C-alpha cells in the first residue's frame, strides 16, 4: 500500500472516529439527561416519601395520643368502677350489718317470746298445781268436815244412850282429833316408815309434801311439826334423793373416780369442777383437795341458790368426813395428809352459815367462781383433772369450751364428763315432754344446745383429746315423736337420736 492509500485509510478512520465520538457524545448527553431526570424523579419521590413519613408520624402521634387518652379514660373508668365497687361493698356490708342486727333483734324477740311462753307455761303449770293443791285441800277439809260431823253424830248418839253423858274414851278421842285439826300424826309416821322400808323414796317425799298443809293447820305443837319436817327430810336425804349432803357427794365422786382406773392422774396439779351447781358447790372440790390436789376450783354461772343452806350442808359433810374418813379417801391418799387438810376446812364458819367467810379463809386452796369457764383465771397446762355432770349439753359454744379445756390441761391430764342428752323438761311430772320433744321444736328450751352424741364426740376430738372410754344409755324413740322431728335431727342416725346419756373419759 502506498502512501496515498494509507493516508486515505487513515482519514476515513479518523472521520469514522468523529462520527463515533459524536454518537457517543450524544448518547452520553442522553444518558446525562436521563440521569438528571432520574435524579429529579428520585428527589421528588424522596420528598413524597418524606412527606408521607411526616404524615405517618403525625398519624402515629395522633394514634398514640388517642391511645394515651383512651388509657387515661380506662384508668379513670377503672378507678371509678373500683370506687363504685367499694361503695357497693360498703353498702352491702351496711345492709348485711342491718340485716344481722335485725336478725339478732328478731332472734332476741323470739327468745323473749319463747321465754314468755315458757314463763306462761310454767305459771300455768304452777296455777294448775296450785289448783290441784287447793282441790286437795278442799277434799281434805271436806274429809275433816265429814269426820267432825261423824264425831258430832257419835257424841249425840252417846249422849242419847247414856242420859246426857259421854264415855271417857270417846271424849279423849274427840279432843285428840279436834286438837290435831284432822292431822293423823301416827298415820303419817306409819305410812312414811312403810314407804321408806319399801325403798319407795319418791313416794315418801310426795307423802311428806302432801301432808304438810294438814300438819300446818293442825294444833300439833310447832316444835313437833319442826321435828317431823327435819327428821323426815333427813331420812330422805340419807336415801340419796336430796339436793344436798354427803350421800350426793359420794355418789358423784364414786362416778368420777372411774377415771382413775383408766389413766394415771397427776395430783400435783389443779382440779376443776365444771358446772358445780348451786346446792353443794364446793363439796366435790373439797373432796379432791383433801385427796391431794394442789388447787381445786368449783365453777358455775350462778351463785349458790341459798348460801346458808350450802354452808350448813358443807358442815354436815365435814362432820361426816371426820367420823368416817375412809369413806372419802382415794387409794394412795395417806390418812395423816387427809386429816391435816381436813383441819384446814372452816367447819365452825360453815356451821354458822357463813358461806363467804368460810371460803375466804381457805386462801385459794378451794375456790368457788361464779363466772363463764372461758374467763376462769387458769394458766395454760395447769389442769390435771376436770369433771362435769350434766353441763356440756347447756354450753352455747361446745367447740370453744373443749378447746379451752384442752389448752388449760397439762399433757396427760384426764377429764370425766357426763352429758345428759334428753329434754330436761321430761323430768318434770306433768310437763307432757319426753326425752326428744325439744328436737321437734324450732326454738330450743332456754339453756339447751340440743347437740347429739356424734356432735359432742366430734368437738372433743377436734379439740385434740384422746377418748379413753365412751359409754352411752339408749332409749327407744317413740314413733309419734319421730314423725315430728325437724331438721337437722330428722336426718340423724338412730344411734344419735336414741342416745339419751353419754359418759366419756378423755385425755390430753
VEXKE-833998 format. One record per residue (C-alpha): chain; x, y, z negated; residue in one letter; residue number from 1. Coordinates in steps of 0.2 Angstrom, whole numbers, padded with zeros to 4 digits. Layout:
// residues N
{baza 'A',{X,Y,Z},'A',NUM} ...
***
This chain:
// residues 508
{baza 'A',{0000,0000,0000},'X',1} {baza 'A',{0007,0017,0005},'X',2} {baza 'A',{0007,0032,-0005},'X',3} {baza 'A',{-0009,0039,0003},'X',4} {baza 'A',{-0019,0024,-0001},'X',5} {baza 'A',{-0013,0024,-0019},'X',6} {baza 'A',{-0017,0042,-0020},'X',7} {baza 'A',{-0035,0040,-0014},'X',8} {baza 'A',{-0037,0025,-0025},'X',9} {baza 'A',{-0032,0035,-0040},'X',10} {baza 'A',{-0043,0049,-0035},'X',11} {baza 'A',{-0058,0038,-0034},'X',12} {baza 'A',{-0054,0030,-0051},'X',13} {baza 'A',{-0052,0047,-0058},'X',14} {baza 'A',{-0069,0053,-0050},'X',15} {baza 'A',{-0077,0037,-0057},'X',16} {baza 'A',{-0070,0041,-0074},'X',17} {baza 'A',{-0078,0058,-0074},'X',18} {baza 'A',{-0094,0051,-0070},'X',19} {baza 'A',{-0092,0038,-0083},'X',20} {baza 'A',{-0087,0051,-0095},'X',21} {baza 'A',{-0102,0062,-0090},'X',22} {baza 'A',{-0113,0047,-0093},'X',23} {baza 'A',{-0105,0043,-0109},'X',24} {baza 'A',{-0107,0061,-0115},'X',25} {baza 'A',{-0125,0062,-0110},'X',26} {baza 'A',{-0128,0046,-0119},'X',27} {baza 'A',{-0119,0052,-0134},'X',28} {baza 'A',{-0129,0068,-0134},'X',29} {baza 'A',{-0145,0057,-0133},'X',30} {baza 'A',{-0139,0047,-0147},'X',31} {baza 'A',{-0135,0063,-0157},'X',32} {baza 'A',{-0152,0069,-0154},'X',33} {baza 'A',{-0160,0053,-0159},'X',34} {baza 'A',{-0149,0053,-0175},'X',35} {baza 'A',{-0154,0070,-0179},'X',36} {baza 'A',{-0172,0066,-0176},'X',37} {baza 'A',{-0170,0050,-0186},'X',38} {baza 'A',{-0161,0060,-0200},'X',39} {baza 'A',{-0175,0073,-0199},'X',40} {baza 'A',{-0188,0059,-0200},'X',41} {baza 'A',{-0179,0051,-0215},'X',42} {baza 'A',{-0178,0068,-0224},'X',43} {baza 'A',{-0196,0070,-0220},'X',44} {baza 'A',{-0200,0053,-0226},'X',45} {baza 'A',{-0189,0056,-0242},'X',46} {baza 'A',{-0199,0072,-0245},'X',47} {baza 'A',{-0215,0062,-0243},'X',48} {baza 'A',{-0209,0048,-0255},'X',49} {baza 'A',{-0203,0061,-0267},'X',50} {baza 'A',{-0220,0070,-0266},'X',51} {baza 'A',{-0228,0053,-0268},'X',52} {baza 'A',{-0217,0049,-0283},'X',53} {baza 'A',{-0221,0065,-0291},'X',54} {baza 'A',{-0239,0061,-0288},'X',55} {baza 'A',{-0237,0044,-0295},'X',56} {baza 'A',{-0228,0051,-0310},'X',57} {baza 'A',{-0241,0064,-0313},'X',58} {baza 'A',{-0254,0050,-0311},'X',59} {baza 'A',{-0244,0039,-0324},'X',60} {baza 'A',{-0243,0053,-0336},'X',61} {baza 'A',{-0262,0056,-0334},'X',62} {baza 'A',{-0265,0037,-0337},'X',63} {baza 'A',{-0253,0037,-0352},'X',64} {baza 'A',{-0262,0052,-0359},'X',65} {baza 'A',{-0279,0043,-0356},'X',66} {baza 'A',{-0272,0028,-0364},'X',67} {baza 'A',{-0265,0038,-0379},'X',68} {baza 'A',{-0282,0047,-0381},'X',69} {baza 'A',{-0291,0030,-0379},'X',70} {baza 'A',{-0279,0023,-0393},'X',71} {baza 'A',{-0282,0038,-0404},'X',72} {baza 'A',{-0300,0036,-0401},'X',73} {baza 'A',{-0299,0017,-0405},'X',74} {baza 'A',{-0289,0020,-0421},'X',75} {baza 'A',{-0301,0034,-0426},'X',76} {baza 'A',{-0316,0022,-0422},'X',77} {baza 'A',{-0307,0008,-0432},'X',78} {baza 'A',{-0304,0020,-0447},'X',79} {baza 'A',{-0322,0025,-0446},'X',80} {baza 'A',{-0328,0006,-0445},'X',81} {baza 'A',{-0317,0002,-0460},'X',82} {baza 'A',{-0324,0017,-0469},'X',83} {baza 'A',{-0341,0011,-0465},'X',84} {baza 'A',{-0337,-0007,-0470},'X',85} {baza 'A',{-0330,-0001,-0486},'X',86} {baza 'A',{-0346,0009,-0489},'X',87} {baza 'A',{-0356,-0006,-0484},'X',88} {baza 'A',{-0346,-0017,-0496},'X',89} {baza 'A',{-0348,-0004,-0510},'X',90} {baza 'A',{-0367,-0003,-0506},'X',91} {baza 'A',{-0368,-0022,-0506},'X',92} {baza 'A',{-0359,-0023,-0522},'X',93} {baza 'A',{-0370,-0010,-0530},'X',94} {baza 'A',{-0385,-0019,-0523},'X',95} {baza 'A',{-0378,-0035,-0530},'X',96} {baza 'A',{-0375,-0027,-0547},'X',97} {baza 'A',{-0393,-0020,-0547},'X',98} {baza 'A',{-0400,-0037,-0542},'X',99} {baza 'A',{-0389,-0046,-0555},'X',100} {baza 'A',{-0394,-0033,-0568},'X',101} {baza 'A',{-0412,-0036,-0563},'X',102} {baza 'A',{-0410,-0055,-0564},'X',103} {baza 'A',{-0402,-0053,-0581},'X',104} {baza 'A',{-0417,-0042,-0586},'X',105} {baza 'A',{-0429,-0055,-0579},'X',106} {baza 'A',{-0420,-0069,-0587},'X',107} {baza 'A',{-0419,-0059,-0604},'X',108} {baza 'A',{-0438,-0056,-0601},'X',109} {baza 'A',{-0441,-0074,-0598},'X',110} {baza 'A',{-0431,-0079,-0613},'X',111} {baza 'A',{-0441,-0067,-0623},'X',112} {baza 'A',{-0457,-0073,-0616},'X',113} {baza 'A',{-0451,-0091,-0619},'X',114} {baza 'A',{-0446,-0086,-0637},'X',115} {baza 'A',{-0463,-0078,-0639},'X',116} {baza 'A',{-0471,-0093,-0633},'X',117} {baza 'A',{-0461,-0104,-0644},'X',118} {baza 'A',{-0465,-0092,-0659},'X',119} {baza 'A',{-0483,-0093,-0654},'X',120} {baza 'A',{-0482,-0112,-0653},'X',121} {baza 'A',{-0473,-0113,-0670},'X',122} {baza 'A',{-0486,-0101,-0678},'X',123} {baza 'A',{-0500,-0111,-0670},'X',124} {baza 'A',{-0492,-0127,-0677},'X',125} {baza 'A',{-0490,-0118,-0694},'X',126} {baza 'A',{-0508,-0112,-0693},'X',127} {baza 'A',{-0513,-0130,-0689},'X',128} {baza 'A',{-0503,-0137,-0703},'X',129} {baza 'A',{-0510,-0123,-0715},'X',130} {baza 'A',{-0527,-0128,-0709},'X',131} {baza 'A',{-0524,-0146,-0712},'X',132} {baza 'A',{-0517,-0142,-0729},'X',133} {baza 'A',{-0532,-0131,-0733},'X',134} {baza 'A',{-0543,-0145,-0727},'X',135} {baza 'A',{-0534,-0157,-0738},'X',136} {baza 'A',{-0535,-0146,-0752},'X',137} {baza 'A',{-0554,-0144,-0749},'X',138} {baza 'A',{-0555,-0163,-0749},'X',139} {baza 'A',{-0546,-0163,-0765},'X',140} {baza 'A',{-0557,-0150,-0773},'X',141} {baza 'A',{-0572,-0160,-0767},'X',142} {baza 'A',{-0565,-0176,-0774},'X',143} {baza 'A',{-0562,-0167,-0790},'X',144} {baza 'A',{-0579,-0159,-0790},'X',145} {baza 'A',{-0586,-0177,-0787},'X',146} {baza 'A',{-0575,-0183,-0801},'X',147} {baza 'A',{-0581,-0169,-0813},'X',148} {baza 'A',{-0599,-0172,-0808},'X',149} {baza 'A',{-0597,-0191,-0812},'X',150} {baza 'A',{-0589,-0186,-0828},'X',151} {baza 'A',{-0604,-0175,-0832},'X',152} {baza 'A',{-0616,-0188,-0827},'X',153} {baza 'A',{-0607,-0200,-0838},'X',154} {baza 'A',{-0607,-0188,-0853},'X',155} {baza 'A',{-0626,-0186,-0850},'X',156} {baza 'A',{-0629,-0204,-0850},'X',157} {baza 'A',{-0618,-0207,-0865},'X',158} {baza 'A',{-0627,-0193,-0875},'X',159} {baza 'A',{-0644,-0201,-0870},'X',160} {baza 'A',{-0639,-0218,-0876},'X',161} {baza 'A',{-0631,-0213,-0892},'X',162} {baza 'A',{-0643,-0200,-0898},'X',163} {baza 'A',{-0633,-0184,-0893},'X',164} {baza 'A',{-0616,-0191,-0897},'X',165} {baza 'A',{-0601,-0197,-0886},'X',166} {baza 'A',{-0588,-0210,-0890},'X',167} {baza 'A',{-0570,-0205,-0894},'X',168} {baza 'A',{-0563,-0215,-0879},'X',169} {baza 'A',{-0574,-0206,-0867},'X',170} {baza 'A',{-0571,-0189,-0875},'X',171} {baza 'A',{-0552,-0192,-0874},'X',172} {baza 'A',{-0553,-0197,-0855},'X',173} {baza 'A',{-0564,-0182,-0851},'X',174} {baza 'A',{-0552,-0170,-0860},'X',175} {baza 'A',{-0537,-0178,-0851},'X',176} {baza 'A',{-0545,-0176,-0834},'X',177} {baza 'A',{-0551,-0158,-0837},'X',178} {baza 'A',{-0533,-0153,-0844},'X',179} {baza 'A',{-0525,-0161,-0828},'X',180} {baza 'A',{-0536,-0152,-0816},'X',181} {baza 'A',{-0539,-0168,-0806},'X',182} {baza 'A',{-0520,-0172,-0805},'X',183} {baza 'A',{-0517,-0190,-0809},'X',184} {baza 'A',{-0499,-0190,-0817},'X',185} {baza 'A',{-0497,-0209,-0820},'X',186} {baza 'A',{-0505,-0212,-0802},'X',187} {baza 'A',{-0492,-0200,-0794},'X',188} {baza 'A',{-0477,-0208,-0803},'X',189} {baza 'A',{-0483,-0226,-0799},'X',190} {baza 'A',{-0486,-0223,-0781},'X',191} {baza 'A',{-0469,-0214,-0779},'X',192} {baza 'A',{-0460,-0228,-0788},'X',193} {baza 'A',{-0468,-0241,-0777},'X',194} {baza 'A',{-0463,-0231,-0761},'X',195} {baza 'A',{-0445,-0229,-0767},'X',196} {baza 'A',{-0444,-0248,-0771},'X',197} {baza 'A',{-0451,-0252,-0754},'X',198} {baza 'A',{-0437,-0240,-0747},'X',199} {baza 'A',{-0451,-0230,-0738},'X',200} {baza 'A',{-0442,-0214,-0742},'X',201} {baza 'A',{-0450,-0203,-0729},'X',202} {baza 'A',{-0467,-0208,-0735},'X',203} {baza 'A',{-0461,-0205,-0753},'X',204} {baza 'A',{-0456,-0187,-0748},'X',205} {baza 'A',{-0473,-0185,-0740},'X',206} {baza 'A',{-0481,-0191,-0756},'X',207} {baza 'A',{-0471,-0178,-0766},'X',208} {baza 'A',{-0476,-0164,-0754},'X',209} {baza 'A',{-0494,-0169,-0753},'X',210} {baza 'A',{-0496,-0170,-0772},'X',211} {baza 'A',{-0488,-0153,-0775},'X',212} {baza 'A',{-0504,-0142,-0773},'X',213} {baza 'A',{-0514,-0153,-0785},'X',214} {baza 'A',{-0499,-0153,-0798},'X',215} {baza 'A',{-0498,-0135,-0796},'X',216} {baza 'A',{-0516,-0132,-0800},'X',217} {baza 'A',{-0516,-0144,-0815},'X',218} {baza 'A',{-0514,-0139,-0833},'X',219} {baza 'A',{-0499,-0150,-0835},'X',220} {baza 'A',{-0485,-0141,-0844},'X',221} {baza 'A',{-0475,-0131,-0832},'X',222} {baza 'A',{-0458,-0139,-0838},'X',223} {baza 'A',{-0466,-0156,-0835},'X',224} {baza 'A',{-0470,-0150,-0817},'X',225} {baza 'A',{-0452,-0145,-0815},'X',226} {baza 'A',{-0446,-0162,-0821},'X',227} {baza 'A',{-0457,-0171,-0808},'X',228} {baza 'A',{-0450,-0159,-0794},'X',229} {baza 'A',{-0432,-0160,-0800},'X',230} {baza 'A',{-0431,-0179,-0803},'X',231} {baza 'A',{-0442,-0185,-0789},'X',232} {baza 'A',{-0431,-0174,-0777},'X',233} {baza 'A',{-0415,-0181,-0785},'X',234} {baza 'A',{-0421,-0199,-0781},'X',235} {baza 'A',{-0425,-0194,-0763},'X',236} {baza 'A',{-0408,-0186,-0762},'X',237} {baza 'A',{-0399,-0201,-0768},'X',238} {baza 'A',{-0409,-0211,-0755},'X',239} {baza 'A',{-0400,-0201,-0742},'X',240} {baza 'A',{-0413,-0190,-0734},'X',241} {baza 'A',{-0409,-0173,-0741},'X',242} {baza 'A',{-0400,-0159,-0733},'X',243} {baza 'A',{-0388,-0158,-0747},'X',244} {baza 'A',{-0377,-0169,-0758},'X',245} {baza 'A',{-0363,-0181,-0759},'X',246} {baza 'A',{-0373,-0195,-0751},'X',247} {baza 'A',{-0374,-0185,-0735},'X',248} {baza 'A',{-0355,-0181,-0736},'X',249} {baza 'A',{-0350,-0199,-0737},'X',250} {baza 'A',{-0361,-0204,-0723},'X',251} {baza 'A',{-0354,-0191,-0711},'X',252} {baza 'A',{-0336,-0194,-0717},'X',253} {baza 'A',{-0338,-0213,-0715},'X',254} {baza 'A',{-0344,-0210,-0697},'X',255} {baza 'A',{-0330,-0198,-0693},'X',256} {baza 'A',{-0316,-0209,-0701},'X',257} {baza 'A',{-0319,-0222,-0687},'X',258} {baza 'A',{-0307,-0210,-0678},'X',259} {baza 'A',{-0293,-0215,-0690},'X',260} {baza 'A',{-0294,-0233,-0684},'X',261} {baza 'A',{-0292,-0228,-0666},'X',262} {baza 'A',{-0277,-0217,-0667},'X',263} {baza 'A',{-0263,-0211,-0679},'X',264} {baza 'A',{-0269,-0194,-0686},'X',265} {baza 'A',{-0256,-0181,-0692},'X',266} {baza 'A',{-0262,-0174,-0708},'X',267} {baza 'A',{-0248,-0161,-0708},'X',268} {baza 'A',{-0260,-0150,-0698},'X',269} {baza 'A',{-0277,-0141,-0698},'X',270} {baza 'A',{-0294,-0150,-0699},'X',271} {baza 'A',{-0309,-0141,-0690},'X',272} {baza 'A',{-0327,-0145,-0694},'X',273} {baza 'A',{-0335,-0138,-0678},'X',274} {baza 'A',{-0354,-0133,-0682},'X',275} {baza 'A',{-0353,-0137,-0701},'X',276} {baza 'A',{-0371,-0132,-0704},'X',277} {baza 'A',{-0379,-0121,-0716},'X',278} {baza 'A',{-0383,-0133,-0731},'X',279} {baza 'A',{-0366,-0140,-0737},'X',280} {baza 'A',{-0355,-0130,-0725},'X',281} {baza 'A',{-0338,-0134,-0733},'X',282} {baza 'A',{-0341,-0151,-0740},'X',283} {baza 'A',{-0333,-0161,-0726},'X',284} {baza 'A',{-0318,-0148,-0725},'X',285} {baza 'A',{-0316,-0150,-0744},'X',286} {baza 'A',{-0316,-0169,-0742},'X',287} {baza 'A',{-0302,-0169,-0729},'X',288} {baza 'A',{-0292,-0156,-0739},'X',289} {baza 'A',{-0292,-0167,-0754},'X',290} {baza 'A',{-0286,-0181,-0742},'X',291} {baza 'A',{-0270,-0172,-0737},'X',292} {baza 'A',{-0273,-0159,-0723},'X',293} {baza 'A',{-0264,-0143,-0725},'X',294} {baza 'A',{-0278,-0132,-0720},'X',295} {baza 'A',{-0297,-0135,-0717},'X',296} {baza 'A',{-0309,-0124,-0708},'X',297} {baza 'A',{-0328,-0125,-0708},'X',298} {baza 'A',{-0335,-0115,-0693},'X',299} {baza 'A',{-0353,-0112,-0689},'X',300} {baza 'A',{-0363,-0097,-0680},'X',301} {baza 'A',{-0373,-0095,-0696},'X',302} {baza 'A',{-0370,-0091,-0714},'X',303} {baza 'A',{-0376,-0104,-0727},'X',304} {baza 'A',{-0395,-0105,-0727},'X',305} {baza 'A',{-0396,-0102,-0746},'X',306} {baza 'A',{-0378,-0099,-0753},'X',307} {baza 'A',{-0384,-0103,-0771},'X',308} {baza 'A',{-0391,-0120,-0766},'X',309} {baza 'A',{-0375,-0123,-0757},'X',310} {baza 'A',{-0364,-0119,-0772},'X',311} {baza 'A',{-0375,-0130,-0784},'X',312} {baza 'A',{-0374,-0144,-0771},'X',313} {baza 'A',{-0355,-0142,-0770},'X',314} {baza 'A',{-0353,-0143,-0789},'X',315} {baza 'A',{-0363,-0159,-0788},'X',316} {baza 'A',{-0351,-0166,-0775},'X',317} {baza 'A',{-0336,-0160,-0785},'X',318} {baza 'A',{-0343,-0169,-0801},'X',319} {baza 'A',{-0346,-0185,-0791},'X',320} {baza 'A',{-0328,-0184,-0784},'X',321} {baza 'A',{-0321,-0183,-0802},'X',322} {baza 'A',{-0331,-0198,-0808},'X',323} {baza 'A',{-0329,-0209,-0793},'X',324} {baza 'A',{-0313,-0203,-0784},'X',325} {baza 'A',{-0310,-0219,-0775},'X',326} {baza 'A',{-0326,-0217,-0765},'X',327} {baza 'A',{-0319,-0201,-0757},'X',328} {baza 'A',{-0300,-0207,-0755},'X',329} {baza 'A',{-0294,-0211,-0737},'X',330} {baza 'A',{-0282,-0226,-0735},'X',331} {baza 'A',{-0265,-0219,-0738},'X',332} {baza 'A',{-0270,-0204,-0750},'X',333} {baza 'A',{-0262,-0205,-0766},'X',334} {baza 'A',{-0273,-0203,-0781},'X',335} {baza 'A',{-0262,-0191,-0790},'X',336} {baza 'A',{-0262,-0180,-0775},'X',337} {baza 'A',{-0281,-0181,-0773},'X',338} {baza 'A',{-0284,-0177,-0791},'X',339} {baza 'A',{-0272,-0162,-0791},'X',340} {baza 'A',{-0280,-0154,-0776},'X',341} {baza 'A',{-0297,-0158,-0784},'X',342} {baza 'A',{-0292,-0147,-0799},'X',343} {baza 'A',{-0290,-0133,-0786},'X',344} {baza 'A',{-0308,-0133,-0782},'X',345} {baza 'A',{-0318,-0120,-0791},'X',346} {baza 'A',{-0331,-0131,-0800},'X',347} {baza 'A',{-0336,-0118,-0813},'X',348} {baza 'A',{-0339,-0105,-0799},'X',349} {baza 'A',{-0349,-0117,-0789},'X',350} {baza 'A',{-0359,-0122,-0804},'X',351} {baza 'A',{-0364,-0104,-0807},'X',352} {baza 'A',{-0370,-0102,-0789},'X',353} {baza 'A',{-0355,-0090,-0785},'X',354} {baza 'A',{-0353,-0096,-0767},'X',355} {baza 'A',{-0342,-0082,-0760},'X',356} {baza 'A',{-0331,-0081,-0776},'X',357} {baza 'A',{-0328,-0099,-0776},'X',358} {baza 'A',{-0322,-0099,-0758},'X',359} {baza 'A',{-0311,-0084,-0760},'X',360} {baza 'A',{-0302,-0092,-0775},'X',361} {baza 'A',{-0296,-0106,-0763},'X',362} {baza 'A',{-0284,-0094,-0754},'X',363} {baza 'A',{-0287,-0100,-0737},'X',364} {baza 'A',{-0285,-0119,-0740},'X',365} {baza 'A',{-0303,-0122,-0737},'X',366} {baza 'A',{-0311,-0109,-0726},'X',367} {baza 'A',{-0329,-0105,-0720},'X',368} {baza 'A',{-0330,-0095,-0704},'X',369} {baza 'A',{-0347,-0089,-0698},'X',370} {baza 'A',{-0342,-0085,-0680},'X',371} {baza 'A',{-0341,-0091,-0662},'X',372} {baza 'A',{-0327,-0105,-0662},'X',373} {baza 'A',{-0319,-0096,-0647},'X',374} {baza 'A',{-0315,-0082,-0658},'X',375} {baza 'A',{-0308,-0093,-0673},'X',376} {baza 'A',{-0291,-0087,-0679},'X',377} {baza 'A',{-0282,-0104,-0675},'X',378} {baza 'A',{-0265,-0105,-0667},'X',379} {baza 'A',{-0261,-0115,-0651},'X',380} {baza 'A',{-0256,-0133,-0655},'X',381} {baza 'A',{-0262,-0131,-0673},'X',382} {baza 'A',{-0277,-0143,-0675},'X',383} {baza 'A',{-0273,-0161,-0679},'X',384} {baza 'A',{-0291,-0167,-0682},'X',385} {baza 'A',{-0308,-0160,-0677},'X',386} {baza 'A',{-0326,-0166,-0678},'X',387} {baza 'A',{-0343,-0161,-0674},'X',388} {baza 'A',{-0360,-0168,-0677},'X',389} {baza 'A',{-0375,-0164,-0665},'X',390} {baza 'A',{-0366,-0147,-0660},'X',391} {baza 'A',{-0360,-0149,-0642},'X',392} {baza 'A',{-0377,-0150,-0635},'X',393} {baza 'A',{-0380,-0132,-0641},'X',394} {baza 'A',{-0365,-0123,-0634},'X',395} {baza 'A',{-0368,-0112,-0619},'X',396} {baza 'A',{-0351,-0115,-0610},'X',397} {baza 'A',{-0346,-0133,-0613},'X',398} {baza 'A',{-0330,-0131,-0602},'X',399} {baza 'A',{-0324,-0115,-0612},'X',400} {baza 'A',{-0326,-0124,-0629},'X',401} {baza 'A',{-0317,-0140,-0623},'X',402} {baza 'A',{-0303,-0130,-0615},'X',403} {baza 'A',{-0301,-0120,-0632},'X',404} {baza 'A',{-0301,-0136,-0642},'X',405} {baza 'A',{-0288,-0144,-0631},'X',406} {baza 'A',{-0277,-0128,-0631},'X',407} {baza 'A',{-0278,-0127,-0650},'X',408} {baza 'A',{-0275,-0146,-0653},'X',409} {baza 'A',{-0257,-0152,-0656},'X',410} {baza 'A',{-0250,-0166,-0645},'X',411} {baza 'A',{-0258,-0182,-0651},'X',412} {baza 'A',{-0272,-0173,-0660},'X',413} {baza 'A',{-0288,-0183,-0662},'X',414} {baza 'A',{-0306,-0177,-0661},'X',415} {baza 'A',{-0323,-0185,-0665},'X',416} {baza 'A',{-0339,-0179,-0658},'X',417} {baza 'A',{-0357,-0185,-0660},'X',418} {baza 'A',{-0368,-0177,-0647},'X',419} {baza 'A',{-0387,-0178,-0648},'X',420} {baza 'A',{-0394,-0178,-0630},'X',421} {baza 'A',{-0413,-0179,-0635},'X',422} {baza 'A',{-0425,-0164,-0635},'X',423} {baza 'A',{-0424,-0159,-0654},'X',424} {baza 'A',{-0442,-0155,-0654},'X',425} {baza 'A',{-0446,-0173,-0653},'X',426} {baza 'A',{-0440,-0174,-0671},'X',427} {baza 'A',{-0454,-0163,-0677},'X',428} {baza 'A',{-0470,-0173,-0681},'X',429} {baza 'A',{-0485,-0167,-0670},'X',430} {baza 'A',{-0474,-0157,-0658},'X',431} {baza 'A',{-0480,-0168,-0643},'X',432} {baza 'A',{-0462,-0169,-0636},'X',433} {baza 'A',{-0452,-0184,-0633},'X',434} {baza 'A',{-0433,-0185,-0630},'X',435} {baza 'A',{-0434,-0179,-0612},'X',436} {baza 'A',{-0448,-0166,-0612},'X',437} {baza 'A',{-0436,-0152,-0610},'X',438} {baza 'A',{-0430,-0159,-0594},'X',439} {baza 'A',{-0447,-0156,-0587},'X',440} {baza 'A',{-0447,-0138,-0591},'X',441} {baza 'A',{-0440,-0123,-0581},'X',442} {baza 'A',{-0434,-0114,-0597},'X',443} {baza 'A',{-0423,-0123,-0610},'X',444} {baza 'A',{-0428,-0123,-0628},'X',445} {baza 'A',{-0418,-0110,-0637},'X',446} {baza 'A',{-0400,-0116,-0641},'X',447} {baza 'A',{-0401,-0131,-0630},'X',448} {baza 'A',{-0389,-0133,-0614},'X',449} {baza 'A',{-0398,-0149,-0608},'X',450} {baza 'A',{-0382,-0157,-0602},'X',451} {baza 'A',{-0382,-0176,-0600},'X',452} {baza 'A',{-0369,-0189,-0604},'X',453} {baza 'A',{-0359,-0188,-0587},'X',454} {baza 'A',{-0358,-0169,-0589},'X',455} {baza 'A',{-0351,-0170,-0606},'X',456} {baza 'A',{-0338,-0183,-0601},'X',457} {baza 'A',{-0333,-0173,-0586},'X',458} {baza 'A',{-0330,-0157,-0597},'X',459} {baza 'A',{-0319,-0167,-0609},'X',460} {baza 'A',{-0309,-0175,-0595},'X',461} {baza 'A',{-0307,-0158,-0586},'X',462} {baza 'A',{-0300,-0150,-0602},'X',463} {baza 'A',{-0286,-0163,-0602},'X',464} {baza 'A',{-0292,-0175,-0616},'X',465} {baza 'A',{-0290,-0194,-0615},'X',466} {baza 'A',{-0306,-0203,-0620},'X',467} {baza 'A',{-0301,-0217,-0633},'X',468} {baza 'A',{-0319,-0223,-0635},'X',469} {baza 'A',{-0336,-0218,-0630},'X',470} {baza 'A',{-0352,-0226,-0637},'X',471} {baza 'A',{-0370,-0222,-0632},'X',472} {baza 'A',{-0388,-0226,-0638},'X',473} {baza 'A',{-0401,-0228,-0624},'X',474} {baza 'A',{-0420,-0227,-0624},'X',475} {baza 'A',{-0432,-0231,-0610},'X',476} {baza 'A',{-0438,-0216,-0601},'X',477} {baza 'A',{-0457,-0216,-0601},'X',478} {baza 'A',{-0465,-0217,-0584},'X',479} {baza 'A',{-0476,-0202,-0587},'X',480} {baza 'A',{-0461,-0191,-0592},'X',481} {baza 'A',{-0450,-0197,-0577},'X',482} {baza 'A',{-0463,-0192,-0565},'X',483} {baza 'A',{-0462,-0174,-0572},'X',484} {baza 'A',{-0443,-0172,-0571},'X',485} {baza 'A',{-0437,-0157,-0562},'X',486} {baza 'A',{-0420,-0153,-0553},'X',487} {baza 'A',{-0406,-0157,-0557},'X',488} {baza 'A',{-0412,-0171,-0569},'X',489} {baza 'A',{-0424,-0178,-0556},'X',490} {baza 'A',{-0409,-0185,-0546},'X',491} {baza 'A',{-0398,-0190,-0560},'X',492} {baza 'A',{-0394,-0208,-0564},'X',493} {baza 'A',{-0404,-0220,-0575},'X',494} {baza 'A',{-0389,-0221,-0587},'X',495} {baza 'A',{-0388,-0202,-0588},'X',496} {baza 'A',{-0406,-0200,-0592},'X',497} {baza 'A',{-0409,-0214,-0604},'X',498} {baza 'A',{-0393,-0210,-0615},'X',499} {baza 'A',{-0400,-0200,-0629},'X',500} {baza 'A',{-0385,-0201,-0641},'X',501} {baza 'A',{-0366,-0201,-0637},'X',502} {baza 'A',{-0351,-0203,-0648},'X',503} {baza 'A',{-0334,-0200,-0642},'X',504} {baza 'A',{-0316,-0201,-0649},'X',505} {baza 'A',{-0304,-0191,-0639},'X',506} {baza 'A',{-0285,-0187,-0640},'X',507} {baza 'A',{-0274,-0174,-0633},'X',508} 
***
